[in-house]
Amino acid sequence: MRDKIIFDLIEQESNRQDNDIQLIASENYVSEQVMEAQGSILTNKYAEGYPGKRYYGGCEVIDEIEVIAQERFKKLFKTDYHVNVQPHSGSQANQGVFNCILNPGDKVLGMSLDHGGHLTHGHALSLTGKLYEISSYVTDENGELNYDEIRKIAIDVKPKLIICGASAFSLEIDFEKFSLIAKEVGAYLLADIAHIAGLVATGNHMSPFAHVDFVTTTTHKTLRGPRGGVIACKEEHAKLLDRSVFPGIQGGPLEHVIGAKAVAFYEALSDDFKVYQDQVVANCKAFCNQFIELGYTIISGRTENHLFLIDVLQSVGVTGKDAENILGKHNITVNKNSIPNDTLSPVISSGIRLGTAAMTTKGYNESDFILLANKIDQILKENK
Ligand SMILES: *Cc1c(COP(=O)(O)O)cnc(C)c1O
């Protein structure tokens, strides 16, 4: 019997995704073949363990798929790091790293959430904030990372792990500078490239590989694959890392998602994907510059990747929450976002975050984004 209720709702959501303008920086539209793999019979298979070392029979085909996913990831990021494609999400990828090298109570240094870091980098409400002793670094008065300041904090804190990588930061992250700091204080270094993975793959952002002990990523943001996570690490951590993911924090891997990850990496290895990422970055610059032109306050002053944040409270006198609602009523989907030293609570916030990955997939170019900036400006000013 067909479940009409859910399939009707999927139809509704499909219409929303087709008709609204999606500017959420962490979202994208996957290809038909990514969805085909993810919606396949691979979901029926239990495969606890790793290729060649499973705890279930009948894993011969699954093993081939998982190895292909690993190999394609290595090729895509031009790395010989060990790759684990099993994390169910970006959060679980981070948890897998923490569980691999940290004990409860160990010190971790990450980027503060309201300066662009992610919840799993030690926010008090995240398990990471409960298990480990967290210190944070913030952006400076220009919204930039001040590596001398971060070095001072690292020397002072002596963390066992330093995390670099962000969810709401529009400037390039210098993984090499972070690696010098980590070396100096004897800390492990984790680069969380969840947002920028697509840009890293195509050389539109500095690569963390060779500079860091661990790389974590999601596969569903700029990388344009299924919802999921990946961890890569230096060979010396390989065994412990695999054990940390399974049986440490997960049971059976989602092999249908791993199949879809492999398809996404295949697509990302194509010349088209480089063209796409170039356009994502060019669109973001054009979009951001138009807001600057219109007099808006941009956090960090500019963008060097696929996203940027606007201080809407200062720019037009609406809160992030209201801006999200107003734009939502005009079929433009954005998310409210805290800005550095925000005076409002995270559920209200002074900012919105805008990204170009999804609409670039839909074919938007620079002039589309310039028109869109004008439209957003007009909507916010008419409805505040
Ligand atoms: C999105 C994101 C994550 C978490 O990914 P989920 O799949 O939502 O768990 C982790 N780290 C960073 C930096 C992110 O932007």
PDBQT file of the ligand as one rigid body, heavy atoms in Angstrom, charges set to zero:
ROOT
HETATM    1  C1  LIG A 401      27.984  21.377   8.449  1.00  0.00    +0.000 C 
HETATM    2  C2  LIG A 401      29.182  21.257   9.303  1.00  0.00    +0.000 A 
HETATM    3  C3  LIG A 401      29.398  20.153  10.127  1.00  0.00    +0.000 A 
HETATM    4  C4  LIG A 401      28.347  19.114  10.433  1.00  0.00    +0.000 C 
HETATM    5  O1  LIG A 401      27.780  18.457   9.438  1.00  0.00    +0.000 OA
HETATM    6  P1  LIG A 401      26.402  17.622   9.691  1.00  0.00    +0.000 P 
HETATM    7  O2  LIG A 401      26.408  16.697   8.543  1.00  0.00    +0.000 OA
HETATM    8  O3  LIG A 401      25.316  18.630   9.710  1.00  0.00    +0.000 OA
HETATM    9  O4  LIG A 401      26.542  16.918  10.985  1.00  0.00    +0.000 OA
HETATM   10  C5  LIG A 401      30.602  20.053  10.801  1.00  0.00    +0.000 A 
HETATM   11  N1  LIG A 401      31.536  21.002  10.687  1.00  0.00    +0.000 NA
HETATM   12  C6  LIG A 401      31.358  22.103   9.921  1.00  0.00    +0.000 A 
HETATM   13  C7  LIG A 401      32.443  23.121   9.844  1.00  0.00    +0.000 C 
HETATM   14  C8  LIG A 401      30.168  22.276   9.236  1.00  0.00    +0.000 A 
HETATM   15  O5  LIG A 401      29.981  23.386   8.524  1.00  0.00    +0.000 OA
ENDROOT
TORSDOF 0
